[in-house]
Amino acid sequence: MAKDSMINAASLAFAEAYPREDAVLAEARQRATVVGVAPIGASGGATISFLAAAIGAKAVVEIGTGTGVSGLWVLRATPDAVLTSVDLEAEHQRHAREVFSLAGIPPQRFRLIAGAALDVMSRLADGNYDLAFLDGDKVEYAEYLDEAVRLVRPGGLICFDNALWHDRVADPAQRDPETSAIRDLLQRVSDDDGLRAIVLPVGDGLLAVQKIA
């Protein structure tokens, strides 16, 4: 019988460092540091890009453009896809637009919308997207789920970053609004027979949800 053991910290660190990022992604991360946003890590970006490619995504919606780190991972993995990305900060999106240009991504492949996530999502078309990637206000995650289920086609994917929220979700003593909201999201997804889901321990945790019907 194989020894039953959890992956240790060294193996997790190895897995986190495994995805390679080029100079353009390094530039995007440097810009994120300058403007004070925390983009998805390399392992999370690689996971999102893998999932997007695996389902042949043609239309992707993203909440939380930042400086384009996650968007670039997705756009490179899906050469025929169009990304619709929403962020409150137009200045962040200026950086993302420049990053996409540096990477040689044609402007017709992305649409950057500055505005409040829920306001913009409410105006997007039902069932029009293959993948939704959500990395905005954690307190609004349950509402993002409601909108994303409407926006994504049957068989499509809905992914939430920070699903483990700095190791706080697994600690019952942590009851801050963000942690509680993520716990509520996880419970809702688990209870919904129309969804199947998995929590992946990459980066700060990634919740990957498939809309069954």
N, C-alpha and C positions, 0 to 999 in steps of 0.2 A: 504494500500500500504506500502511495506517495505521502510524503510528509506534508501535513496541512499547515501552511504558514502564510502570513500576509507578506506582500511585497515590502521590502525595507526601503529606507529613505534613499539609499544609494541607487537602487534600481529606479525609483521614482525620479530622481534627479537625472539619471541617464536617459530615461524616456522623455523627460521635459527638454533635454538638450539635443535630442535626436533630430528633430526637423531643422533643416538648414534654411536660413533666411539670407537673402542677398543684400546688396548695397541699397536698393530702393526701399526694401522693408526696414532696413536699419535707419534710413533717412526718415521714414514715417514714424518710427519709434522715437527718434530724436526730437521730431516736431511735437509728438505727444508729450514728451517730458517738458518741453518749453511752454506749451499751453496748459499743462496741468491735467491731462486726462490719462487714464490707465487703460491701454488697449488690451485686447485678448493676447495671451501669451503665444509663443510659437507653437506649442503642442496643441493648444486650442484652435489656433488658426489652421494648422494642418488638418485637424479633425474636421472642422467645418468644410474645408476645401475638399477633403476626401468624401464626405457625405454628399456635398453638392455635385461632385463629379459622378458619384455612384448612382444617383437618381437622374442624371442627365438634365440638371436644372437649366431651364431657359429663362425663368423670371424669378428673381430673388428680391425680397424686401428685408431691409435692415433697419433696426432702431438703434441709434448710437453710431453715427458715422465716425466720430473722432477725427483722427488725421489720416484715416484710410487704411489702417493695418488689416482689419478683418475684411474690408471690401476688396483689397488687393489679393488676399488669399483666395477669396471666392472667384473673382473675375479671372484670375489666372487658371483656375481649375476648370472653368466652364466657358470655353471660348465662344459659345453662341448665346450666352446669357446676358440679360440686361439687369443691372442692379438699381433698385430704387432705395435710396438711403436717406434717413430722416435724422436730424439733429437740431437741438435748440440753438446751437451756436453756428451762425453763418461763417464766422472766422475759422472755426475748426474745419468746416467744409471747404473753405478756400485752400487750406493745406491739403486736404484729401484730393481735391481736384488737381493740384500741382503734382502730388505723388502719383496719381493715376497717369498723368501726362508723362512724367519721368519714366514710368513703366511701359509706355507705349500703348496704353489702353485708349482706344478711340472714344471721343466724347459721347457718341451715340450709344455707347454701352452702359452708361450710368446716368442716373437722374438724381441729383442731390436736392432735397427739399428741407429748407430751414423752417422749423416749427415744432410745436408740442406734439409728442408722439401720438397720443390718443386722438387729437384733433385731425392729424394727417391720416392716420390709419382708418378713421371712420369714413374718409372720402375715397379710399382705394376700392377696387372692384372685387367682388366676391369670387373666390375660387380661381383667382388669376395668377397665383404664385405657386411655385414648386417648393420653395424654401423660405422660411422666415427666421432671421437671426436677430435675437432680442438682447440688447445689452444697454438698457437705459436705466430709468429710475426703478430701483428694486421694489419700492413700495407699490408701484403700479404693475408689477409682474402679472398678477391675476387678471387685470384688465387687458394687458397685452395678450394674454392667452385667449380671452374671449374674442378679441379682434383677429388674432392670428388664425384661430380655428375657422373663422369665416373667410379669411383671405386665401388660405392654402387649399389646394385641390385635394381630393381623396388620394391617399398614398403619399402626399407631400410631407415635408418635415418642418418641425418647429423647434428651434434650439435656443436655449437660454444660457447665457454666460453667468458665472459667479454662483452656480447652483450649490456650492458648498460654503460660499461667503466667508472666506478667511478662517475656515475650520469652525465657524460659529454654529452652523446649522446642526451639526452632530452633537453639539453641547447643549443639553436641555436647560442649563443655567442661563444661557444667552437668550434674552427676550426683547432685544431692541426691535424697532419697527421693521428694519430691512430683513433681519434674520427671520422674524415671525412671518413676514410676507412671503419669503422664499419657502419656508416650511408649509405654509398654506397652499402655495402653488404646487408643491410636490404632492401634497395630499389630494388636491383636486384632480391632478393628472392621474394619480393612482386609482382614484375612484371612478374615473370616466371610462366606460366600456367602449367608447368610440375612439380611444387613444391607446397606443402602446408606447412605453417609455423606458428609458434607461438613464441612470446618472453615471457619467464617465468621470473618473478621477484625474482629469487632465487640467493643468493650470489651477484655477480656482473653482473647478467643477463645471461640467457642461451637462445640462439636461437636454437630451435628444428625445423628441416626441414625434411619433408618426400618427397622422390622421388616418384612421382606418376607413371611415366612410363619411 
